[in-house]
Amino acid sequence: MKGKTISLSIAACLICFGIIADEGMWTYDHAPLEQLEKNYGFVPSQAWLDHLRLSSLDMNASASFVSKDGLILTNHHCALGSAQRLSTPERNIVRDGFVAGSPEQEIPIPGMTMQVLESIEDATAAVEGSVKPGSAPAEARAQKEAAIAKMESDYKTRSGKKGQVVALYGGARYAFYKYREYSDIRLVFIPELQAAFFGGDDDNFTYPRYDLDVALLRAYENGKPARVEHFLEVNPKGTKDGDLVFASGCPRETDRLMTYAMLEHLRDVTTPFTLKKMREFESKIKSYGHRGVEHERRGRTVVYFLENYIKSTEGEFAGLKDPAMMSRKKEREDALRAAVDRDPKLKQEFGAAWKEIEDSLKWENDHINDVRHKLDVGTRNLLATAVTMVRYAAEAGKPDAGRLDGFHDAEIEDVVRGIVTPSPVYKDLEEVMLTFILGGKYDALGQDDPYVKSVFQGMRPEALVWEVLTGTKLDDASFRRKLMEKKGKAILKSKDPLLVLARRIDPFLRETEAAYRDNVSAVQEAALTKIARAGFAIYGTDTYPDATGTLRLSFGKIAGFPRNSTLVPPFTTLYGLFDRGYSFGERGDFYIPEAIKAKEKQLDLKTPYNFVCTADITGGNSGSPVVDTEGKLVGLVFDGNAESHPNAYVYDEFQARCVAVDIRAILEIIRKVYGAEWLYKEMIGQ
């Protein structure tokens, strides 16, 4: 089942005894109106909700329109990959930043798209009606996939727009999301990395923070700045302690319905292995960066995302190892199971779900080496591109319903765009990445494994990687584009060594994917759907679904929090940036950015810089606008504190916080440090 719609980790629904005050990542067609009225005495109107939804953007992260001329506000780290692609040794945008002097100087970003969620329609009957009575979980899943693919493809053909079927509440409900897409996006402003990531990995997921994690982009249509009806007006006065605020963004995934057995599996099997491999990978990439200044530049974004991933996963792991959190999860599950067992009808319909999940986990444990080493070839590397090309060529000629997930008619355009978009490829960096990825498979599976025999053909990983990278032309976007013509027919015959290797790998990927789907993911999805429906039957449906990577509304209050024996303030200021930098002697990641330091006397150092609130967020919310009760922009989400990571499994507002850049700092610094008076005026509507 497609990851964006019915993946195990994103299809689940929260079933609990009562929602905590500011808990929830709510869909826009099921806003928490009663909760808001009860806790804050505020009920947003439908017009208020529509305006915020239509001002919000999905870019595989979050963003928002902030002017009528298509100006877009998001995080620096959400635009970091684009800045890296636009950088060269002569113009290092990641290190030095960029500010356009006028719209004419804005830089096109190849391959970037943005989406606005135009409407939401119920699709439950259409999806559920596609399942034949008596179908096994894997069969039901395939039937739903085919129905979803047809719905999305038909909408694309009929309207020319993108539609997405989203599974919610453990598959108890399906919604059809309809989007408007912008495909001409340009870079307007991005500060230097040091300003956006002051404190580096030491301060990452920590608060107090002092980061200008901001980027401004612009959407264009027909070669001109897009004229948009819905955009967020700025509140230059910002917000204050205790105020109610809202975050509108695209949280990737939460796993709050996972059973206790599934969490144990994450704690004891999956997460320790993942962390070990990612730390090893990080070490390899950092060693590559130590070869020289240019190597450090090439590997910088890879290191950034690895550090970010590792630290967030460590936070989630800490939650899984917390006896109090696990005990609370166990108590909730035991109560639900007991309630199901007391009702003969519910027991017959839902009682076996937990055992079905336990059986699927046993299968996974019994096949753990295959699961770990035959299901993928990593991401963001040239081999992954080659495998995608091979799969595209194999799938594009099939009837839509019979294709692999990700290659349906409604998705093909995105696949092709991702392959043909020019992007710098550094073969020496690719060599480090692919040697690590393939070397791990070679060592873990052993030379007698059929995968190793077929893929490596008697060669050591280092030799194989050197051979394919020396001979491949896939680093040339024009070569890739040529191969993609005529539905990629030339790909399956190409003698390019990387494509030849991809063709050897793909059959094993398909075989392992099918086995995992039939024995694990399809079984767990069906079981979690049962558990969700059992929860609805017992506790009611007035709740929110787990995050699905699609647009959600969260809310909370501006609030500091206790830590150890002291209090953490709700706001930091520009004073704090200078104090923290000077306190560390401006060493390492704590040096004050030169552009900001040069304007110290011109800045109002009392200006609030970053703030925290209790809004329920997770990864993917980066770039979410924070608005007040008038719907005006007061901040920009860029982080959660370390205490928020276990929120992936259980929400807690005692110490967990959403971290945002204050709009007052954004305006102050853009105007006084970077001299972008025209952008300042555009943002405040002058």
C-alpha positions in Angstrom: 0.0 0.0 0.0 1.3 3.4 -0.9 3.4 5.0 1.9 1.6 8.3 1.5 -1.9 6.8 2.1 -2.0 3.6 4.0 1.4 2.9 5.4 1.5 1.3 8.8 3.2 4.2 10.4 0.9 6.8 9.1 -2.5 5.1 9.0 -3.1 4.8 12.7 -5.5 6.6 14.9 -5.1 7.8 18.5 -7.4 5.9 20.8 -7.2 7.2 24.4 -9.2 7.9 27.5 -9.3 11.6 26.9 -7.4 14.1 24.9 -4.9 16.3 26.8 -5.7 20.1 26.6 -3.6 21.0 23.5 -3.2 17.6 22.0 -3.9 16.8 18.4 -2.9 17.2 14.7 -6.4 17.9 13.4 -7.6 17.6 9.8 -9.2 20.8 8.5 -12.6 19.1 7.9 -12.6 18.0 11.6 -11.3 21.0 13.5 -11.3 20.8 17.3 -14.0 23.5 17.8 -15.4 22.1 21.1 -11.9 21.7 22.6 -11.0 25.2 21.6 -14.1 26.7 23.0 -13.8 24.7 26.3 -10.1 25.5 26.9 -9.7 28.9 25.4 -13.2 30.4 24.7 -12.3 30.8 21.0 -14.0 29.2 18.1 -12.6 29.9 14.6 -15.1 30.5 11.9 -15.2 28.4 8.7 -13.8 31.4 6.8 -10.9 31.6 9.3 -10.1 27.9 8.8 -10.4 28.1 5.0 -8.2 31.1 4.8 -5.4 29.5 6.9 -5.7 26.2 4.9 -5.5 28.1 1.5 -2.5 30.1 2.7 -0.6 27.0 3.8 1.7 25.1 1.5 3.1 21.5 1.2 6.6 21.2 -0.1 7.5 17.8 1.5 7.8 20.1 4.5 5.6 23.1 5.4 5.4 26.7 4.2 2.9 29.5 3.7 2.1 32.4 1.4 2.9 35.8 3.1 2.1 38.3 0.3 -0.3 38.7 -2.6 2.6 38.3 -5.0 3.3 34.7 -4.1 6.0 35.3 -1.5 6.6 32.1 0.5 7.9 31.7 4.1 9.5 28.5 5.2 12.6 27.3 7.1 16.2 27.6 6.0 16.6 23.8 6.6 13.6 23.1 4.4 15.3 25.0 1.5 18.8 23.8 2.4 18.9 21.1 -0.2 17.9 23.6 -2.9 20.6 26.0 -1.7 23.1 23.2 -1.9 22.0 22.4 -5.5 22.3 26.1 -6.4 25.7 26.4 -4.8 29.1 26.1 -6.5 32.7 26.4 -5.2 32.6 30.0 -6.4 29.2 30.9 -5.0 28.5 29.0 -1.7 24.9 29.9 -0.9 24.8 27.5 2.0 27.7 29.1 3.7 27.2 32.7 2.7 23.4 33.0 2.2 21.6 34.9 -0.6 19.3 37.9 -0.8 17.8 39.1 -4.1 18.0 42.8 -4.6 14.7 42.7 -6.6 12.3 40.1 -8.1 14.4 40.0 -11.2 17.3 38.6 -9.2 15.3 35.7 -7.7 16.9 32.3 -8.6 14.8 29.5 -10.1 14.9 26.2 -8.1 14.9 23.2 -10.5 12.4 20.5 -9.5 10.8 22.2 -6.6 7.0 22.2 -6.3 4.5 23.5 -3.8 0.9 22.4 -3.2 -2.2 24.2 -1.8 -4.9 21.9 -0.4 -8.0 23.2 -2.2 -10.6 20.8 -0.9 -11.3 17.6 1.1 -13.9 15.0 0.2 -14.9 11.8 1.9 -13.8 8.8 0.0 -14.5 6.0 2.5 -17.3 4.3 0.6 -15.4 4.3 -2.7 -12.3 2.7 -1.2 -14.0 0.2 1.2 -16.5 -0.8 -1.6 -13.5 -2.0 -3.7 -12.8 -4.8 -1.3 -14.4 -8.2 -2.2 -16.0 -10.0 0.8 -13.7 -12.6 2.4 -10.4 -11.1 1.0 -7.2 -11.8 2.9 -5.4 -8.7 4.2 -2.9 -8.7 1.3 -5.7 -9.1 -1.3 -7.8 -6.4 0.4 -4.8 -4.1 0.3 -4.2 -4.7 -3.4 -7.8 -4.0 -4.2 -7.8 -0.8 -2.2 -4.5 0.2 -4.0 -6.1 -0.3 -7.4 -9.2 1.7 -6.4 -7.1 4.6 -5.0 -4.8 4.6 -8.1 -7.9 4.9 -10.4 -9.4 7.7 -8.3 -6.3 9.7 -8.4 -5.6 9.0 -12.1 -9.2 9.9 -13.1 -9.0 13.1 -11.2 -5.7 14.0 -12.9 -7.1 13.3 -16.3 -10.3 15.2 -15.6 -8.9 18.3 -13.9 -5.2 18.4 -14.8 -4.6 18.7 -11.0 -3.2 16.4 -8.3 -5.5 14.4 -6.1 -4.5 12.2 -3.2 -6.5 9.6 -1.3 -5.4 9.7 2.4 -6.2 6.9 4.9 -7.2 8.2 8.3 -8.3 6.7 11.7 -6.6 3.4 11.1 -8.3 3.0 7.7 -11.7 3.6 9.2 -12.0 6.7 7.0 -10.5 7.8 3.6 -10.4 11.3 2.4 -9.7 12.7 -1.1 -7.4 15.7 -1.0 -7.4 18.0 -4.0 -4.5 20.3 -4.7 -3.3 23.2 -6.7 0.3 22.9 -7.6 3.0 25.6 -8.2 6.0 24.3 -10.2 8.0 27.5 -10.7 9.6 28.3 -7.4 12.4 30.8 -6.9 14.8 31.6 -4.1 14.4 35.1 -2.7 16.3 35.1 0.6 18.2 32.6 2.7 20.6 33.6 5.5 24.0 32.1 5.9 24.0 28.6 7.6 25.5 30.0 10.8 22.6 32.4 11.3 20.1 29.6 10.7 21.8 26.9 12.7 23.6 28.8 15.4 24.8 26.4 18.1 25.0 23.5 15.5 24.2 20.0 16.5 24.9 20.7 20.2 21.9 23.1 20.3 19.7 21.1 17.9 16.4 20.0 19.4 17.3 22.1 22.5 15.7 25.2 23.9 16.5 28.1 24.5 17.5 28.6 20.8 18.8 31.5 18.9 18.3 30.6 15.2 17.2 32.5 12.1 15.9 29.3 10.5 14.1 31.2 7.8 14.0 31.2 4.0 11.8 33.2 1.6 10.8 31.8 -1.8 8.4 32.9 -4.4 5.8 31.1 -6.6 5.7 32.1 -10.2 3.0 31.5 -12.9 3.6 32.1 -16.6 6.9 33.7 -15.8 5.5 36.3 -13.4 5.0 36.3 -9.6 1.9 34.3 -8.7 -1.1 36.5 -7.6 -2.7 34.7 -4.7 -5.9 35.5 -3.0 -5.1 33.8 0.3 -1.9 34.8 2.2 -1.0 35.5 5.8 -0.8 39.0 7.0 1.9 39.7 9.5 1.3 40.8 13.1 4.4 43.0 13.6 3.6 43.1 17.4 4.0 39.3 17.6 2.6 37.3 20.5 3.1 37.1 24.3 3.2 34.5 27.1 -0.1 32.6 27.5 -1.5 33.6 24.1 -3.4 31.0 22.0 -1.6 30.2 18.7 -2.1 27.8 15.8 0.4 25.9 13.6 -0.7 24.9 10.1 1.6 22.3 8.5 2.2 18.8 7.2 3.4 16.5 10.1 5.0 13.4 8.5 4.0 10.7 10.9 3.1 9.7 14.4 2.6 6.2 15.7 0.2 6.7 18.6 -1.9 3.6 17.8 1.0 1.2 17.7 0.5 -1.7 20.1 2.7 -2.3 23.0 4.3 -5.2 21.1 5.1 -3.0 18.2 6.7 -0.4 20.5 8.7 -3.2 22.1 9.9 -4.3 18.7 10.9 -0.7 17.9 12.7 -0.4 21.2 14.5 -3.7 21.1 15.1 -4.5 17.4 14.5 -1.7 14.9 15.7 1.5 16.5 19.0 0.2 18.0 20.0 -1.1 14.6 19.0 2.0 12.8 20.9 4.3 15.2 24.0 2.1 14.9 24.0 2.2 11.1 23.3 6.0 10.9 26.1 6.8 13.3 28.5 4.7 11.2 27.2 6.5 8.1 27.6 9.9 9.7 31.2 9.0 10.6 32.0 8.1 7.0 30.5 11.3 5.6 32.3 13.5 8.1 35.6 11.7 7.3 35.0 12.5 3.6 34.4 16.2 4.6 37.8 16.3 6.3 39.5 15.8 3.0 39.3 19.5 2.2 37.2 22.6 2.0 35.4 21.5 -1.2 34.7 18.1 0.2 33.2 19.7 3.4 30.9 21.8 1.2 29.8 18.8 -0.9 29.0 16.7 2.2 27.6 19.5 4.4 23.9 18.9 3.8 24.2 15.1 4.1 25.9 15.6 7.5 23.2 18.1 8.5 20.3 15.7 7.7 22.1 12.8 9.3 22.8 14.7 12.5 19.2 15.8 12.6 17.8 12.3 12.0 20.1 10.7 14.6 19.3 13.2 17.3 15.5 13.0 16.8 15.7 9.2 16.7 17.7 9.2 19.9 14.9 11.3 21.5 12.2 8.9 20.3 14.4 6.0 21.6 14.6 7.6 25.0 10.8 7.7 25.1 10.6 4.0 24.2 13.0 3.2 27.0 11.1 5.3 29.5 9.2 2.9 31.8 6.6 5.5 32.7 5.7 6.2 29.0 5.6 2.5 28.2 3.6 1.7 31.3 1.0 4.4 30.3 0.8 2.8 26.8 0.3 -0.6 28.3 -2.4 0.5 30.6 -4.4 2.1 27.8 -4.0 -1.0 25.6 -5.0 -3.4 28.4 -8.1 -1.3 29.1 -9.2 -1.4 25.5 -8.5 -5.1 25.1 -10.5 -5.8 28.3 -13.4 -3.7 27.0 -13.4 -5.6 23.7 -13.2 -9.0 25.6 -16.3 -8.1 27.6 -18.4 -7.6 24.6 -18.9 -10.9 22.6 -19.7 -9.0 19.4 -16.6 -6.8 19.6 -14.5 -9.7 20.7 -15.5 -11.7 17.6 -14.9 -8.8 15.3 -11.8 -7.2 16.8 -10.3 -9.5 19.5 -7.7 -11.2 17.3 -6.1 -8.0 16.2 -3.3 -7.9 18.8 -2.4 -11.6 18.2 -2.2 -10.9 14.4 0.3 -8.1 15.0 2.4 -10.3 17.3 2.5 -13.0 14.6 3.6 -10.4 12.0 6.4 -9.3 14.3 7.6 -12.9 14.8 7.7 -13.3 11.0 9.8 -10.1 10.7 12.2 -11.2 13.4 12.6 -14.6 11.7 13.5 -12.8 8.4 15.3 -9.8 10.0 18.4 -10.0 7.8 16.3 -9.9 4.6 14.2 -7.0 6.0 17.2 -5.0 6.9 19.3 -5.5 3.8 17.1 -6.4 0.8 14.3 -3.8 1.1 16.1 -0.7 -0.2 19.3 0.8 -1.5 19.1 4.0 0.6 17.9 7.4 -0.7 19.4 10.5 -2.2 22.2 8.5 -4.0 22.8 7.7 -7.6 22.1 4.0 -7.2 18.6 4.8 -5.8 18.1 7.0 -8.9 19.1 4.0 -11.1 16.7 1.7 -9.3 13.9 4.2 -9.7 14.7 4.5 -13.4 14.6 0.7 -13.9 11.3 0.5 -12.1 9.9 3.3 -14.1 10.8 1.5 -17.3 9.3 -1.8 -16.1 6.1 -0.2 -14.7 5.2 2.6 -17.2 3.9 0.2 -19.8 1.6 -1.8 -17.4 -2.1 -1.1 -16.8 -2.3 1.5 -14.1 -3.9 -0.8 -11.5 -1.1 -3.3 -11.8 1.8 -1.1 -11.2 4.0 -0.7 -8.1 3.1 1.9 -5.6 4.6 5.2 -6.6 4.4 4.6 -10.4 0.7 5.1 -11.0 -0.5 7.6 -13.6 -1.2 10.3 -11.0 2.4 9.9 -9.6 4.5 9.4 -12.8 5.0 13.1 -13.4 6.7 13.5 -10.0 8.8 10.4 -10.6 10.0 11.8 -14.0 10.7 15.3 -12.5 12.8 13.8 -9.7 14.9 11.9 -12.2 15.5 14.5 -14.9 15.9 17.6 -12.7 19.6 18.7 -12.8 21.4 18.4 -9.5 25.1 18.3 -8.7 26.5 14.7 -8.4 29.9 14.2 -6.9 31.2 10.8 -7.7 33.8 10.7 -4.9 30.9 11.4 -2.4 28.8 8.8 -4.1 31.6 6.3 -3.8 31.7 6.8 0.0 27.9 6.5 0.3 27.5 3.4 -2.0 30.5 1.6 -0.5 28.9 2.0 2.9 25.4 0.9 1.7 26.5 -2.1 -0.4 29.3 -3.0 1.9 26.8 -3.4 4.8 24.7 -5.8 2.7 27.7 -7.8 1.6 29.0 -8.2 5.2 25.6 -9.0 6.8 24.2 -11.4 4.2 27.4 -13.3 3.5 29.0 -14.4 0.2 26.7 -17.5 -0.1 23.5 -15.5 -0.1 21.7 -15.4 -3.5 21.5 -11.6 -3.3 25.2 -11.2 -2.8 26.0 -13.8 -5.6 23.8 -12.1 -8.1 24.4 -8.5 -7.2 28.2 -8.5 -6.5 29.1 -11.3 -9.0 32.2 -12.2 -7.1 33.5 -8.6 -6.6 34.2 -6.9 -3.3 31.9 -3.9 -2.6 34.7 -1.4 -3.1 35.6 -2.8 -6.5 32.0 -3.0 -7.6 31.3 0.6 -6.6 34.5 1.9 -8.3 33.6 0.0 -11.5 30.0 1.2 -11.8 30.7 4.8 -10.8 33.7 5.1 -13.2 31.6 3.9 -16.1 28.2 5.5 -15.4 26.8 8.6 -17.1 23.8 8.9 -14.8 25.4 11.9 -13.1 24.5 13.8 -16.3 20.9 15.0 -16.2 20.6 15.2 -20.0 21.6 11.5 -20.2 19.0 10.6 -17.7 16.4 12.7 -19.6 17.2 11.0 -22.9 16.8 7.5 -21.3 13.4 8.4 -19.8 11.9 9.1 -23.3 9.4 6.7 -24.7 8.5 5.4 -21.3 12.1 4.5 -20.5 12.4 1.6 -23.0 16.1 2.2 -23.5 16.7 1.9 -19.7 16.0 -1.9 -19.8 18.6 -2.4 -22.5 21.2 0.2 -21.5 24.7 -1.0 -20.8 25.4 1.8 -18.3 27.0 -0.1 -15.5 24.9 1.5 -12.8 21.7 0.6 -14.6 23.0 -2.9 -15.1 23.6 -3.2 -11.3 20.1 -1.7 -10.6 18.6 -4.4 -12.9 20.3 -7.1 -10.8 19.0 -5.6 -7.6 15.4 -4.9 -8.5 14.1 -8.5 -8.6 15.3 -9.0 -5.0 13.7 -5.7 -4.0 10.4 -6.9 -5.5 10.6 -10.3 -3.9 11.4 -9.0 -0.5 8.8 -6.2 -0.7 6.1 -8.7 -1.6 7.0 -11.0 1.2 7.1 -8.1 3.7 3.8 -6.8 2.5 2.0 -10.1 2.7 3.4 -11.1 6.1 3.9 -7.8 7.9 2.6 -4.5 6.6 -0.7 -5.7 5.2 -1.4 -7.8 8.3 -0.5 -4.9 10.6 -2.6 -2.4 8.7 -5.7 -4.7 8.8 -5.1 -5.3 12.5 -4.7 -1.7 13.3 -7.8 -0.8 11.5 -9.6 -3.3 13.7 -8.1 -1.7 16.8 -9.1 1.7 15.7 -12.7 0.7 15.0 -12.8 -1.1 18.4 -11.7 2.1 20.0 -14.4 4.1 18.1 -17.0 1.6 19.3 -16.0 2.0 22.9 -14.7 5.6 23.3 -16.4 7.4 20.4 -14.9 9.2 17.3 -14.3 12.7 18.6 -10.5 12.5 18.1 -7.8 13.1 15.5 -5.9 10.8 13.2 -2.2 10.1 13.3 -0.1 12.3 11.1 -0.1 11.4 7.4 2.3 13.9 5.8 -0.8 16.0 4.9 -2.0 19.3 6.1 -3.1 19.5 9.7 -4.1 22.2 12.3 -2.5 22.2 15.7 -2.9 24.7 18.6 -1.5 25.6 21.9 -0.4 28.4 24.2 2.8 30.3 24.4 4.4 28.7 27.5 7.8 28.1 29.0 8.4 24.9 30.9 10.2 23.5 34.0 13.6 21.7 33.5 15.6 20.2 36.3 15.3 22.7 39.2 14.6 25.8 37.1 12.3 27.3 34.5 12.8 27.8 30.8 11.4 31.1 29.4 8.8 31.2 26.7 10.9 33.7 24.6 14.6 34.3 23.8 15.9 37.6 22.6 18.6 38.9 20.3 20.5 39.8 23.6 20.6 36.1 24.2 22.2 35.4 20.9 25.1 37.7 21.6 25.4 36.4 25.2 25.6 32.8 24.1 28.1 33.5 21.5 30.4 35.5 23.7 29.9 33.0 26.6 31.5 30.3 24.4 34.2 32.7 23.2 32.6 32.4 19.7 34.2 29.1 19.2 33.0 26.3 16.9 29.3 26.6 16.1 28.8 29.4 18.6 30.4 32.2 16.6 28.0 35.1 16.0 27.3 35.4 12.3 29.4 38.3 10.8 26.4 40.0 9.2 24.5 40.1 12.5 27.5 41.0 14.6 28.3 44.0 12.3 24.8 45.4 13.0 24.8 44.8 16.8 24.4 48.5 17.6 21.6 49.1 15.0 19.6 46.1 16.3 16.9 46.3 19.0 18.4 43.5 21.1 15.2 43.3 23.2 13.5 41.8 20.1 12.1 38.3 20.8 14.0 35.8 18.7 12.7 32.3 19.2 9.7 31.1 21.3 8.0 27.9 22.5 4.3 26.8 22.6 2.4 23.7 23.4 1.1 23.0 19.9 1.3 19.3 19.0 3.8 19.0 16.1 6.3 16.5 14.7 8.8 16.1 11.8 7.3 17.7 8.7 5.9 20.6 10.6 9.1 22.5 9.9 8.1 25.7 8.1 4.6 25.8 9.5 3.3 29.3 10.0 2.3 30.1 13.6 -0.8 32.4 13.7 -2.8 34.2 16.4 -6.5 34.1 16.9 -6.9 36.8 14.1 -5.1 34.5 11.7 -2.1 36.8 11.5 1.5 35.5 11.3 3.4 35.7 14.6 6.1 33.0 14.1 7.6 30.1 12.1 7.9 26.6 13.4 11.4 25.2 13.0 11.9 22.6 15.7 10.7 20.7 18.7 12.6 20.5 21.9 14.3 17.2 22.9 11.4 16.5 25.4 9.0 16.5 22.5 10.4 13.5 20.6 8.5 10.8 22.4 5.3 12.6 21.2 5.7 10.3 18.2 4.0 7.7 20.5 2.3 9.5 23.3 1.6 13.3 23.6 2.8 15.2 26.6 2.5 18.9 27.1 4.3 19.2 30.5 7.8 19.7 28.9 7.3 19.0 25.2 7.3 22.2 23.2 7.1 23.4 19.6 9.9 25.9 18.9 9.4 28.8 16.5 11.2 31.9 15.1 9.4 35.0 16.2 8.1 37.2 13.4 9.6 40.3 15.1 13.1 38.9 14.8 12.5 38.0 11.1 11.4 41.5 10.3 14.1 43.2 12.4 17.0 41.1 10.9 15.8 41.1 7.3 15.5 44.9 7.4 18.5 45.9 9.5 21.1 43.2 8.8 20.4 42.2 5.2 19.1 45.5 4.0 16.2 44.0 2.3 13.8 46.9 2.8 11.7 45.9 -0.2 11.1 42.4 1.3 10.3 43.9 4.7 7.7 46.2 3.1 6.2 43.4 1.1 5.8 41.3 4.2 4.1 44.0 6.3 1.9 45.0 3.4 3.3 48.4 2.5 
